[in-house]
C-alpha cells in the first residue's frame, strides 16, 4: 500500500473524529437557552471565533509548510478537544470567550494543512487528478457519520434540553484524532523555505497567479451564506416554527446526509460541468435565505436539507479550484489558509450584525439583510475575471 493510499484512509478517520461535533445542532441553544447569554452576546462570541481564526490562519499555515502537516494537524485536534471541554464548563461570557479562542486556534491549525496533506500525498505519486474524488469521499465520510451521530445525540446527549454531554463527547473524539494524526506519512514539500519566504510567496501567488484571487472571493461569498445559515439562523428559524430542541440533531443529520451524497458525487458533477456547479452552489443558498421567512415547518426543513447539498459541494469545489492553481507545494498550506482567512474576515462582522439584527429587528429582516451582505463580493468576481482574462 502506497503512502498516498495510507494517508487517505487515515485522513477519512481524522476527518470524522475532528468534524463529528456532536454539539453542532445545539450551539446557539446551549449558549443562549441553557446558559442564559443574550443573542447579542452570542453574535459577539461568533465574531470572536472568526477573529481568532483570522489572526492565526497565516501563521499556522506557515508552520504547516515549514515544519510539516501531520504535526500541525495533531496540535489542531488537541486544541479543539480542550476547547470542547472548556465550553462544557462555561457559564458566563468570559469562559465562553476562552472556549471560542481555543476553537478558533484549533480551526486555524487544521484548515489548509489538511487539504495540503491530502493533495501533496496524491501529487507525490502523480495522482493529483484524483484529489476531487478523494476530497469528496473525505467530506462524505464525516457527513455520513453525523447522519448517525446527531440523532443519537438527540436521544442520548441532550438531558432535559441541556446538550452539555455532547461537548464532553466531542472533546474526547478530538483527542483520539491526535493519535491518528501522528500516524500520517508526511508528504514531500520540496526544499524547505523560511517563514518569510513562505508568507511572501503565498501572498504573491494570491496577487499574481491568474484565477487564485477570483476563486477566493467566490469562496468568501459562499462561505458567508453557508455559515450564516447553520451557525446564525438554524436555531432561531426552527424555534420560530415550534420545532423542539431534541429534533435539531435529526434535522441537521438529514441535511448532512444530502451533503454527503453531494460531496461523494462532486467529482463527477465537476467533471461534467464545472461552471454549472460553481453557479448552482450560491444560487441554492440565496434561494434558501429568500424563502425561509415565508415557509412553514416542513418547508423550512426541506430548505435546510437543500442547504446541506451546497455544504457538501462547497469545500470539494473550492479546494479543487485552488489546489490546481497553487504553483508550489512549499507554500500550499499557507495559500489555502489565506483563503480561510479571507472567508472569516468577511464573516466575522456579519456574525455580529446578524446577532444584532436578530435581537432588534426580527428574524425576517435578519435573514434578508444577511443574504444581501453576503452578495457584496459577487461584483468583484466579475471584475477579477476581466483582469485575469487581460493578463492571460
Secondary structure, DSSP 8 states (H G I E B T S, - for coil): --HHHHHHHHHHHHHHHHH--TTGGGHHIIIIIIS---HHHHHHHHHHHHHHHHHHHHHHHHHHHHH-HHHHHHHHHHHHHHHHHHHHH--SHHHHHHHHHHHHHHHHHHTTHHHHHHHHHHHTTT-GGGHHHHHHHHHHHHHHHHHHHHHHHHHHT-BTTB-HHHHHHHHHHHHHHHHHHHT-------S---HHHHHHHHHHHHHHSTTHHHHHHHHHHHHHHHHIIIIISHHHHHHHTT--GGGHHHHHHHHHHHHHHHHHHHHHHHHHHHHHHHHHHHHHHHHHHHHHTT--HHHHHHHHHHHHHHHHHHHHHHHHHHHTT---GGGHHHHHHHHHHHHHHHHHHHHHHHHHHHHHT-HHHHHHHHHHHHGGGHHHHHHHHHHHHHH-
